[in-house]
């Protein structure tokens, strides 16, 4: 019998180096390969790089790859060659992300709750404000779900929830679908909040089509997230499978209104299974559009009569207004001086914001970068202060953005969160 590591044990914990990321991306592109089969390869050969070099009979005997699957794997390996990363151009081609960014399970910003799902995503494609990943990594967000065909009462309640949660500093997770999803995103945007939309399509697709403007607004103010790479065909099952991601990013789930056959009930079931607080908005018992959400109340979900009640229960969110970082960050010292000072210093000093509780410690080079940014700096200024090339500085700035320590502003400008 094949021994497959549990999702909690695989993949190896991060942070991954570039070679690990490339091997993961390479195998993820192979037809027929998903999370469980990647786990088999890792368990059987001790690494995805070793599995790539294994002969076909070893894949059959040790990983159980046979028949059509084995044929697909062999054809895929032949297309890439025995040493796929021997030429930098091939690695660049694999790592190319186009207009969107990508998060892998070995990245520090990856939400650990997603790895513990029964079917974890292999990667997440995203667009928007990367600093929000620091909150999502800790499940510091609220998911609001419901039907695509709500009543006027349901739409009004969804908008009010979006406003209340945004004003309290909570990222609002939903699916950007018609109805409740769109209404809660609109309310969140109206209050200047951070909407997080988990899509059932690749990021370049807009569904429904008339949400084109709304999707662009969410990308600008919050985050768009999809587990589907660009170009993936849209299938009905993708919209149901995103429910697990919405719940995996959230601290609590609210069902506004849904019938008995709604995907929102799947989200509610997942929330219950994971021990998350679950609220439901009561509605007219005679409305078919609310039969499912009313049934949740009979099963023990908390009654939500007013958005303010939810906010009082949750308390202030991770984005609630707080005093900014101390002024007086150094700005004219050389890159060597910045690095030496950061290495010698232990905790962050003036001009370096304190991390969120539970955030991973920063390396000396990262503390130097934060000090170089100070109260705000352009890419050119950071390069000059640390004597870095633009590509290296951009990668380092993105890492701190994903950790929630920096915020990307228009015009290649960064400021502390």
C-alpha positions as a Markdown table, in Angstrom:
| # | Residue | x | y | z |
|---|---|---|---|---|
| 1 | Unk | 0.0 | 0.0 | 0.0 |
| 2 | Unk | 1.3 | 3.5 | -0.9 |
| 3 | Unk | 2.1 | 5.7 | 2.0 |
| 4 | Unk | 1.0 | 9.3 | 1.2 |
| 5 | Unk | 1.9 | 12.1 | 3.7 |
| 6 | Unk | -1.0 | 14.0 | 5.1 |
| 7 | Unk | -1.5 | 17.4 | 3.6 |
| 8 | Unk | -0.2 | 18.9 | 6.9 |
| 9 | Unk | 3.2 | 17.3 | 6.3 |
| 10 | Unk | 3.6 | 18.0 | 2.6 |
| 11 | Unk | 5.0 | 20.0 | 1.0 |
| 12 | Unk | 8.2 | 20.6 | 3.0 |
| 13 | Unk | 7.9 | 23.7 | 5.1 |
| 14 | Unk | 9.1 | 27.0 | 3.7 |
| 15 | Unk | 10.7 | 29.2 | 2.8 |
| 16 | Unk | 11.7 | 27.5 | -0.4 |
| 17 | Unk | 14.7 | 28.4 | -2.4 |
| 18 | Unk | 14.3 | 29.1 | -6.1 |
| 19 | Unk | 15.1 | 25.6 | -7.2 |
| 20 | Unk | 12.3 | 24.2 | -5.0 |
| 21 | Unk | 9.9 | 26.7 | -6.4 |
| 22 | Unk | 10.9 | 25.8 | -10.0 |
| 23 | Unk | 10.5 | 22.0 | -9.5 |
| 24 | Unk | 7.1 | 22.5 | -7.9 |
| 25 | Unk | 5.9 | 24.7 | -10.7 |
| 26 | Unk | 7.3 | 22.2 | -13.3 |
| 27 | Unk | 5.5 | 19.3 | -11.8 |
| 28 | Unk | 2.3 | 21.3 | -11.3 |
| 29 | Unk | 2.1 | 21.8 | -15.0 |
| 30 | Unk | 2.1 | 18.0 | -15.7 |
| 31 | Unk | -1.3 | 16.6 | -16.8 |
| 32 | Unk | -2.9 | 14.4 | -14.2 |
| 33 | Unk | -0.6 | 15.6 | -11.4 |
| 34 | Unk | -2.3 | 17.0 | -8.3 |
| 35 | Unk | -1.6 | 17.4 | -4.6 |
| 36 | Unk | -1.8 | 13.7 | -3.6 |
| 37 | Unk | 0.4 | 12.5 | -6.6 |
| 38 | Unk | 3.0 | 15.2 | -5.8 |
| 39 | Unk | 3.0 | 13.8 | -2.2 |
| 40 | Unk | 3.6 | 10.3 | -3.6 |
| 41 | Unk | 6.5 | 11.5 | -5.6 |
| 42 | Unk | 8.0 | 13.3 | -2.6 |
| 43 | Unk | 7.5 | 10.3 | -0.4 |
| 44 | Unk | 8.9 | 7.8 | -2.9 |
| 45 | Unk | 11.9 | 9.7 | -4.1 |
| 46 | Unk | 12.7 | 12.2 | -1.4 |
| 47 | Unk | 12.2 | 15.2 | -3.6 |
| 48 | Unk | 10.6 | 16.4 | -6.8 |
| 49 | Unk | 13.9 | 16.9 | -8.5 |
| 50 | Unk | 14.9 | 13.2 | -7.8 |
| 51 | Unk | 11.4 | 12.1 | -9.0 |
| 52 | Unk | 12.0 | 13.9 | -12.3 |
| 53 | Unk | 15.1 | 11.7 | -13.0 |
| 54 | Unk | 13.4 | 8.4 | -12.0 |
| 55 | Unk | 12.9 | 5.9 | -14.8 |
| 56 | Unk | 9.3 | 5.0 | -15.8 |
| 57 | Unk | 9.3 | 1.6 | -14.1 |
| 58 | Unk | 10.4 | 3.3 | -10.8 |
| 59 | Unk | 7.4 | 5.7 | -11.1 |
| 60 | Unk | 5.2 | 2.7 | -11.6 |
| 61 | Unk | 6.5 | 0.6 | -8.7 |
| 62 | Unk | 7.2 | 3.3 | -6.1 |
| 63 | Unk | 4.6 | 6.0 | -6.9 |
| 64 | Unk | 1.9 | 3.9 | -8.5 |
| 65 | Unk | 1.9 | 5.8 | -11.8 |
| 66 | Unk | 0.6 | 3.4 | -14.4 |
| 67 | Unk | -1.4 | 3.4 | -17.7 |
| 68 | Unk | -2.5 | 6.7 | -19.1 |
| 69 | Unk | -1.0 | 8.7 | -16.2 |
| 70 | Unk | 2.4 | 7.2 | -16.7 |
| 71 | Unk | 2.2 | 7.9 | -20.5 |
| 72 | Unk | 1.3 | 11.6 | -19.7 |
| 73 | Unk | 4.2 | 12.0 | -17.3 |
| 74 | Unk | 6.7 | 10.4 | -19.7 |
| 75 | Unk | 5.5 | 12.7 | -22.6 |
| 76 | Unk | 5.7 | 15.7 | -20.3 |
| 77 | Unk | 9.2 | 14.9 | -19.1 |
| 78 | Unk | 10.4 | 14.4 | -22.7 |
| 79 | Unk | 9.1 | 17.8 | -23.7 |
| 80 | Unk | 11.1 | 19.5 | -21.0 |
| 81 | Unk | 14.2 | 17.3 | -21.1 |
| 82 | Unk | 16.2 | 15.5 | -18.5 |
| 83 | Unk | 17.8 | 18.7 | -17.2 |
| 84 | Unk | 15.1 | 21.3 | -17.6 |
| 85 | Unk | 16.8 | 24.1 | -15.7 |
| 86 | Unk | 20.2 | 23.7 | -17.4 |
| 87 | Unk | 19.5 | 26.8 | -19.5 |
| 88 | Unk | 18.3 | 30.0 | -17.7 |
| 89 | Unk | 15.9 | 30.8 | -20.4 |
| 90 | Unk | 13.8 | 27.6 | -19.6 |
| 91 | Unk | 13.7 | 28.6 | -15.9 |
| 92 | Unk | 12.6 | 32.1 | -16.8 |
| 93 | Unk | 9.9 | 30.7 | -19.1 |
| 94 | Unk | 8.6 | 28.5 | -16.3 |
| 95 | Unk | 8.7 | 31.2 | -13.6 |
| 96 | Unk | 7.1 | 33.9 | -15.9 |
| 97 | Unk | 3.9 | 35.1 | -14.4 |
| 98 | Unk | 2.6 | 37.6 | -16.9 |
| 99 | Unk | 0.6 | 40.4 | -15.3 |
| 100 | Unk | -0.2 | 38.4 | -12.2 |
| 101 | Unk | 1.8 | 37.3 | -9.2 |
| 102 | Unk | 2.0 | 33.8 | -7.8 |
| 103 | Unk | 2.1 | 32.4 | -4.2 |
| 104 | Unk | 3.3 | 28.8 | -3.6 |
| 105 | Unk | 3.0 | 26.6 | -0.5 |
| 106 | Unk | 6.7 | 27.2 | 0.4 |
| 107 | Unk | 6.3 | 31.0 | 0.5 |
| 108 | Unk | 6.3 | 32.7 | 3.9 |
| 109 | Unk | 3.0 | 34.5 | 3.1 |
| 110 | Unk | 1.2 | 31.2 | 2.3 |
| 111 | Unk | -1.8 | 30.7 | 4.6 |
| 112 | Unk | -1.1 | 27.5 | 6.5 |
| 113 | Unk | -4.8 | 26.7 | 6.8 |
| 114 | Unk | -5.0 | 26.1 | 3.0 |
| 115 | Unk | -2.3 | 23.4 | 3.3 |
| 116 | Unk | -4.5 | 21.5 | 5.8 |
| 117 | Unk | -7.5 | 21.4 | 3.5 |
| 118 | Unk | -8.5 | 18.0 | 2.1 |
| 119 | Unk | -7.6 | 19.3 | -1.3 |
| 120 | Unk | -5.2 | 22.1 | -1.0 |
| 121 | Unk | -4.5 | 24.5 | -3.9 |
| 122 | Unk | -1.2 | 23.9 | -5.7 |
| 123 | Unk | -0.6 | 27.6 | -6.1 |
| 124 | Unk | -2.5 | 30.9 | -5.9 |
| 125 | Unk | -2.4 | 33.5 | -8.6 |
| 126 | Unk | -3.2 | 37.0 | -7.3 |
| 127 | Unk | -3.5 | 40.6 | -8.2 |
| 128 | Unk | -3.7 | 43.7 | -5.9 |
| 129 | Unk | -2.5 | 44.7 | -2.5 |
| 130 | Unk | 0.1 | 42.1 | -1.5 |
| 131 | Unk | 0.3 | 43.4 | 2.1 |
| 132 | Unk | -3.1 | 41.8 | 2.8 |
| 133 | Unk | -1.5 | 38.4 | 2.7 |
| 134 | Unk | -0.1 | 39.1 | 6.2 |
| 135 | Unk | -3.7 | 39.1 | 7.5 |
| 136 | Unk | -4.9 | 36.2 | 5.4 |
| 137 | Unk | -2.0 | 34.1 | 6.5 |
| 138 | Unk | -3.4 | 34.4 | 10.1 |
| 139 | Unk | -7.0 | 34.0 | 8.9 |
| 140 | Unk | -7.7 | 37.6 | 10.0 |
| 141 | Unk | -10.6 | 38.1 | 7.6 |
| 142 | Unk | -14.4 | 37.5 | 7.5 |
| 143 | Unk | -16.0 | 35.6 | 4.7 |
| 144 | Unk | -19.5 | 36.7 | 3.6 |
| 145 | Unk | -21.4 | 34.4 | 1.3 |
| 146 | Unk | -24.9 | 33.9 | -0.1 |
| 147 | Unk | -27.2 | 33.4 | -3.1 |
| 148 | Unk | -26.9 | 34.9 | -6.6 |
| 149 | Unk | -30.6 | 35.8 | -6.5 |
| 150 | Unk | -31.2 | 37.5 | -3.2 |
| 151 | Unk | -34.1 | 39.5 | -2.0 |
| 152 | Unk | -33.8 | 43.3 | -1.5 |
| 153 | Unk | -33.4 | 42.7 | 2.2 |
| 154 | Unk | -30.5 | 40.3 | 1.5 |
| 155 | Unk | -28.8 | 42.8 | -0.8 |
| 156 | Unk | -29.2 | 45.6 | 1.7 |
| 157 | Unk | -27.8 | 43.5 | 4.5 |
| 158 | Unk | -24.8 | 42.4 | 2.5 |
| 159 | Unk | -23.9 | 46.0 | 1.6 |
| 160 | Unk | -24.3 | 47.0 | 5.3 |
| 161 | Unk | -22.0 | 44.1 | 6.3 |
| 162 | Unk | -19.4 | 45.2 | 3.8 |
| 163 | Unk | -19.5 | 48.7 | 5.2 |
| 164 | Unk | -19.4 | 47.7 | 8.9 |
| 165 | Unk | -16.5 | 45.2 | 8.5 |
| 166 | Unk | -14.5 | 47.6 | 6.4 |
| 167 | Unk | -14.9 | 50.4 | 9.0 |
| 168 | Unk | -13.8 | 48.0 | 11.7 |
| 169 | Unk | -10.7 | 47.1 | 9.8 |
| 170 | Unk | -11.6 | 43.6 | 8.6 |
| 171 | Unk | -10.7 | 42.3 | 5.1 |
| 172 | Unk | -13.9 | 41.0 | 3.6 |
| 173 | Unk | -13.7 | 37.7 | 1.7 |
| 174 | Unk | -16.3 | 36.7 | -0.9 |
| 175 | Unk | -16.5 | 35.3 | -4.4 |
| 176 | Unk | -17.4 | 38.3 | -6.7 |
| 177 | Unk | -20.4 | 36.5 | -7.9 |
| 178 | Unk | -23.8 | 38.0 | -8.7 |
| 179 | Unk | -26.0 | 38.9 | -5.7 |
| 180 | Unk | -24.7 | 38.7 | -2.2 |
| 181 | Unk | -21.0 | 38.5 | -3.2 |
| 182 | Unk | -21.1 | 41.6 | -5.3 |
| 183 | Unk | -23.1 | 43.5 | -2.8 |
| 184 | Unk | -20.7 | 42.9 | 0.1 |
| 185 | Unk | -17.8 | 43.8 | -2.1 |
| 186 | Unk | -19.5 | 47.0 | -3.1 |
| 187 | Unk | -20.2 | 47.9 | 0.6 |
| 188 | Unk | -16.6 | 47.2 | 1.5 |
| 189 | Unk | -15.3 | 49.4 | -1.3 |
| 190 | Unk | -17.7 | 52.2 | -0.4 |
| 191 | Unk | -16.3 | 52.3 | 3.1 |
| 192 | Unk | -12.7 | 52.3 | 1.9 |
| 193 | Unk | -12.1 | 48.7 | 3.0 |
| 194 | Unk | -10.1 | 45.8 | 1.6 |
| 195 | Unk | -12.2 | 43.4 | -0.3 |
| 196 | Unk | -10.7 | 39.9 | -1.1 |
| 197 | Unk | -12.4 | 38.1 | -4.0 |
| 198 | Unk | -11.7 | 34.4 | -4.5 |
| 199 | Unk | -12.6 | 33.7 | -8.1 |
| 200 | Unk | -13.8 | 30.5 | -9.7 |
| 201 | Unk | -12.2 | 31.6 | -13.0 |
| 202 | Unk | -8.6 | 32.6 | -13.9 |
| 203 | Unk | -7.8 | 36.2 | -13.1 |
| 204 | Unk | -8.0 | 37.4 | -16.6 |
| 205 | Unk | -11.7 | 36.3 | -16.9 |
| 206 | Unk | -14.6 | 38.3 | -15.5 |
| 207 | Unk | -17.7 | 36.5 | -14.4 |
| 208 | Unk | -20.4 | 37.7 | -14.5 |
| 209 | Unk | -19.3 | 39.9 | -17.4 |
| 210 | Unk | -21.0 | 43.0 | -16.0 |
| 211 | Unk | -18.7 | 42.9 | -12.9 |
| 212 | Unk | -15.8 | 44.1 | -15.0 |
| 213 | Unk | -15.7 | 47.4 | -13.2 |
| 214 | Unk | -16.2 | 45.9 | -9.8 |
| 215 | Unk | -13.5 | 43.3 | -10.4 |
| 216 | Unk | -11.1 | 46.1 | -11.4 |
| 217 | Unk | -12.0 | 48.1 | -8.2 |
| 218 | Unk | -11.4 | 45.0 | -6.0 |
| 219 | Unk | -8.0 | 44.5 | -7.6 |
| 220 | Unk | -7.0 | 48.1 | -7.0 |
| 221 | Unk | -8.2 | 48.3 | -3.3 |
| 222 | Unk | -7.9 | 44.7 | -2.2 |
| 223 | Unk | -7.0 | 41.3 | -3.7 |
| 224 | Unk | -8.1 | 39.0 | -6.5 |
| 225 | Unk | -7.2 | 35.4 | -5.9 |
| 226 | Unk | -7.5 | 32.3 | -8.1 |
| 227 | Unk | -6.1 | 28.8 | -7.9 |
| 228 | Unk | -6.5 | 28.5 | -11.7 |
| 229 | Unk | -3.5 | 29.5 | -13.9 |
| 230 | Unk | -4.2 | 32.0 | -16.7 |
| 231 | Unk | -5.8 | 30.3 | -19.7 |
| 232 | Unk | -7.5 | 27.5 | -17.7 |
| 233 | Unk | -10.9 | 26.6 | -19.2 |
| 234 | Unk | -13.8 | 27.7 | -17.0 |
| 235 | Unk | -15.8 | 24.7 | -15.6 |
| 236 | Unk | -18.9 | 24.7 | -13.3 |
| 237 | Unk | -17.1 | 22.8 | -10.6 |
| 238 | Unk | -14.5 | 25.6 | -10.2 |
| 239 | Unk | -17.1 | 27.9 | -8.6 |
| 240 | Unk | -18.0 | 25.3 | -6.0 |
| 241 | Unk | -14.4 | 24.4 | -5.2 |
| 242 | Unk | -13.5 | 28.0 | -4.4 |
| 243 | Unk | -15.7 | 27.8 | -1.2 |
| 244 | Unk | -13.0 | 25.9 | 0.6 |
| 245 | Unk | -10.5 | 28.7 | -0.1 |
| 246 | Unk | -12.8 | 31.4 | 1.1 |
| 247 | Unk | -13.3 | 29.6 | 4.4 |
| 248 | Unk | -9.6 | 28.7 | 4.7 |
| 249 | Unk | -8.8 | 32.4 | 4.6 |
| 250 | Unk | -11.4 | 33.5 | 7.2 |
| 251 | Unk | -11.7 | 33.7 | 10.9 |
| 252 | Unk | -15.5 | 33.7 | 10.7 |
| 253 | Unk | -18.2 | 33.1 | 8.1 |
| 254 | Unk | -21.5 | 34.9 | 7.6 |
| 255 | Unk | -24.3 | 33.5 | 5.4 |
| 256 | Unk | -26.6 | 36.3 | 4.4 |
| 257 | Unk | -29.3 | 34.6 | 2.4 |
| 258 | Unk | -29.3 | 31.3 | 0.4 |
| 259 | Unk | -31.7 | 28.6 | -0.7 |
| 260 | Unk | -31.4 | 25.0 | 0.3 |
| 261 | Unk | -29.4 | 24.1 | -2.9 |
| 262 | Unk | -26.8 | 26.9 | -2.5 |
| 263 | Unk | -23.1 | 26.6 | -2.6 |
| 264 | Unk | -23.1 | 28.9 | 0.5 |
| 265 | Unk | -24.3 | 26.0 | 2.5 |
| 266 | Unk | -21.1 | 24.2 | 1.5 |
| 267 | Unk | -19.1 | 27.1 | 2.9 |
| 268 | Unk | -21.2 | 26.9 | 6.1 |
| 269 | Unk | -20.5 | 23.2 | 6.4 |
| 270 | Unk | -16.8 | 23.7 | 6.0 |
| 271 | Unk | -16.9 | 26.5 | 8.6 |
| 272 | Unk | -18.6 | 24.1 | 11.1 |
| 273 | Unk | -16.1 | 21.3 | 10.4 |
| 274 | Unk | -13.2 | 23.7 | 11.1 |
| 275 | Unk | -14.8 | 25.1 | 14.3 |
| 276 | Unk | -15.2 | 28.6 | 12.9 |
| 277 | Unk | -17.9 | 31.0 | 14.2 |
| 278 | Unk | -20.9 | 30.9 | 11.8 |
| 279 | Unk | -23.6 | 33.6 | 11.6 |
| 280 | Unk | -26.7 | 33.6 | 9.5 |
| 281 | Unk | -29.1 | 36.4 | 8.8 |
| 282 | Unk | -32.8 | 35.5 | 9.4 |
| 283 | Unk | -35.4 | 36.1 | 6.7 |
| 284 | Unk | -39.0 | 35.6 | 5.9 |
| 285 | Unk | -39.7 | 31.9 | 6.4 |
| 286 | Unk | -41.8 | 31.8 | 3.2 |
| 287 | Unk | -38.9 | 33.0 | 1.0 |
| 288 | Unk | -37.3 | 30.1 | -1.0 |
| 289 | Unk | -34.2 | 32.3 | -1.4 |
| 290 | Unk | -33.6 | 32.1 | 2.3 |
| 291 | Unk | -34.7 | 28.6 | 3.1 |
| 292 | Unk | -31.1 | 27.4 | 3.4 |
| 293 | Unk | -29.9 | 30.2 | 5.6 |
| 294 | Unk | -33.0 | 29.9 | 7.8 |
| 295 | Unk | -32.3 | 26.2 | 8.2 |
| 296 | Unk | -28.7 | 27.1 | 9.4 |
| 297 | Unk | -30.3 | 29.0 | 12.3 |
| 298 | Unk | -32.3 | 26.0 | 13.3 |
| 299 | Unk | -29.1 | 23.9 | 13.3 |
| 300 | Unk | -27.3 | 26.3 | 15.7 |
| 301 | Unk | -25.8 | 29.1 | 13.6 |
| 302 | Unk | -25.7 | 32.4 | 15.5 |
| 303 | Unk | -28.4 | 34.9 | 14.6 |
| 304 | Unk | -27.2 | 38.1 | 13.0 |
| 305 | Unk | -29.7 | 40.9 | 13.2 |
| 306 | Unk | -27.4 | 43.9 | 12.8 |
| 307 | Unk | -23.9 | 44.2 | 11.3 |
| 308 | Unk | -22.9 | 46.1 | 14.4 |
| 309 | Unk | -23.4 | 43.0 | 16.5 |
| 310 | Unk | -20.9 | 41.1 | 14.4 |
| 311 | Unk | -18.3 | 43.8 | 14.7 |
| 312 | Unk | -18.7 | 44.0 | 18.5 |
| 313 | Unk | -18.2 | 40.2 | 18.7 |
| 314 | Unk | -15.1 | 40.3 | 16.4 |
| 315 | Unk | -13.5 | 43.4 | 17.8 |
| 316 | Unk | -11.2 | 45.6 | 15.7 |
| 317 | Unk | -9.7 | 43.9 | 12.6 |
| 318 | Unk | -6.1 | 43.8 | 11.5 |
| 319 | Unk | -6.5 | 46.9 | 9.3 |
| 320 | Unk | -8.0 | 49.1 | 12.0 |
| 321 | Unk | -6.4 | 52.5 | 12.2 |
| 322 | Unk | -3.3 | 52.6 | 14.5 |
| 323 | Unk | -0.5 | 55.0 | 15.1 |
| 324 | Unk | 2.1 | 55.1 | 12.2 |
| 325 | Unk | 5.7 | 54.2 | 12.5 |
| 326 | Unk | 8.1 | 56.4 | 14.4 |
| 327 | Unk | 9.7 | 59.2 | 12.4 |
| 328 | Unk | 13.3 | 59.8 | 11.9 |
| 329 | Unk | 14.4 | 56.8 | 9.9 |
| 330 | Unk | 17.9 | 57.0 | 8.4 |
| 331 | Unk | 17.8 | 58.0 | 4.8 |
| 332 | Unk | 21.3 | 59.0 | 3.5 |
| 333 | Unk | 23.6 | 56.2 | 4.8 |
| 334 | Unk | 25.3 | 53.8 | 2.5 |
| 335 | Unk | 24.0 | 50.4 | 1.7 |
| 336 | Unk | 26.9 | 48.8 | 3.6 |
| 337 | Unk | 26.2 | 50.9 | 6.7 |
| 338 | Unk | 22.5 | 49.9 | 6.5 |
| 339 | Unk | 23.3 | 46.2 | 6.3 |
| 340 | Unk | 25.9 | 46.3 | 9.1 |
| 341 | Unk | 23.6 | 48.3 | 11.4 |
| 342 | Unk | 20.6 | 45.9 | 10.7 |
| 343 | Unk | 22.7 | 42.8 | 11.3 |
| 344 | Unk | 24.0 | 44.1 | 14.6 |
| 345 | Unk | 20.6 | 45.3 | 15.8 |
| 346 | Unk | 18.2 | 42.8 | 17.2 |
| 347 | Unk | 14.6 | 44.0 | 17.2 |
| 348 | Unk | 13.5 | 46.6 | 14.7 |
| 349 | Unk | 14.4 | 50.2 | 15.6 |
| 350 | Unk | 13.1 | 53.6 | 14.8 |
| 351 | Unk | 11.6 | 53.7 | 11.3 |
| 352 | Unk | 11.0 | 50.0 | 11.2 |
| 353 | Unk | 7.4 | 49.1 | 12.0 |
| 354 | Unk | 6.8 | 46.4 | 14.6 |
| 355 | Unk | 5.5 | 43.1 | 13.1 |
| 356 | Unk | 2.1 | 41.6 | 13.7 |
| 357 | Unk | 1.9 | 39.0 | 16.4 |
| 358 | Unk | 2.9 | 35.6 | 15.0 |
| 359 | Unk | 4.7 | 37.1 | 12.0 |
| 360 | Unk | 8.0 | 35.4 | 11.1 |
| 361 | Unk | 11.2 | 37.2 | 12.2 |
| 362 | Unk | 13.0 | 39.3 | 9.6 |
| 363 | Unk | 16.5 | 38.6 | 8.4 |
| 364 | Unk | 19.1 | 41.3 | 8.7 |
| 365 | Unk | 18.9 | 42.2 | 5.1 |
| 366 | Unk | 15.1 | 42.6 | 5.4 |
| 367 | Unk | 15.5 | 44.9 | 8.4 |
| 368 | Unk | 18.0 | 46.9 | 6.4 |
| 369 | Unk | 15.5 | 47.2 | 3.5 |
| 370 | Unk | 12.8 | 48.4 | 5.9 |
| 371 | Unk | 15.2 | 51.0 | 7.3 |
| 372 | Unk | 16.1 | 52.1 | 3.8 |
| 373 | Unk | 12.4 | 52.6 | 3.0 |
| 374 | Unk | 11.9 | 54.6 | 6.2 |
| 375 | Unk | 8.6 | 56.5 | 6.1 |
| 376 | Unk | 8.5 | 56.1 | 2.4 |
| 377 | Unk | 10.8 | 55.7 | -0.6 |
| 378 | Unk | 10.9 | 55.1 | -4.3 |
| 379 | Unk | 12.5 | 52.1 | -6.0 |
| 380 | Unk | 15.3 | 54.3 | -7.2 |
| 381 | Unk | 16.0 | 55.6 | -3.7 |
| 382 | Unk | 16.1 | 52.1 | -2.2 |
| 383 | Unk | 18.5 | 51.0 | -4.9 |
| 384 | Unk | 20.8 | 54.0 | -4.2 |
| 385 | Unk | 20.7 | 53.7 | -0.5 |
| 386 | Unk | 21.5 | 49.9 | -0.5 |
| 387 | Unk | 23.6 | 49.8 | -3.6 |
| 388 | Unk | 21.2 | 47.2 | -5.2 |
| 389 | Unk | 20.1 | 46.5 | -8.7 |
| 390 | Unk | 16.5 | 47.3 | -9.6 |
| 391 | Unk | 15.6 | 43.6 | -10.1 |
| 392 | Unk | 17.1 | 42.5 | -6.7 |
| 393 | Unk | 15.4 | 45.4 | -4.9 |
| 394 | Unk | 12.1 | 44.7 | -6.5 |
| 395 | Unk | 12.2 | 41.1 | -5.4 |
| 396 | Unk | 13.1 | 42.1 | -1.8 |
| 397 | Unk | 10.4 | 44.7 | -1.7 |
| 398 | Unk | 7.8 | 42.2 | -2.9 |
| 399 | Unk | 8.8 | 39.8 | -0.1 |
| 400 | Unk | 8.2 | 42.4 | 2.5 |
| 401 | Unk | 5.0 | 43.4 | 0.9 |
| 402 | Unk | 3.8 | 39.8 | 1.1 |
| 403 | Unk | 4.7 | 39.7 | 4.8 |
| 404 | Unk | 2.6 | 42.8 | 5.4 |
| 405 | Unk | 5.5 | 45.1 | 6.3 |
| 406 | Unk | 5.4 | 47.3 | 3.2 |
| 407 | Unk | 2.6 | 48.8 | 1.0 |
| 408 | Unk | 3.1 | 49.3 | -2.7 |
| 409 | Unk | 2.0 | 52.8 | -3.8 |
| 410 | Unk | 1.5 | 54.2 | -7.3 |
| 411 | Unk | 4.7 | 55.2 | -9.1 |
| 412 | Unk | 7.1 | 52.5 | -7.8 |
| 413 | Unk | 6.9 | 54.0 | -4.3 |
| 414 | Unk | 6.8 | 51.9 | -1.0 |
| 415 | Unk | 5.7 | 52.9 | 2.5 |
| 416 | Unk | 5.5 | 51.0 | 5.7 |
| 417 | Unk | 2.2 | 49.4 | 6.7 |
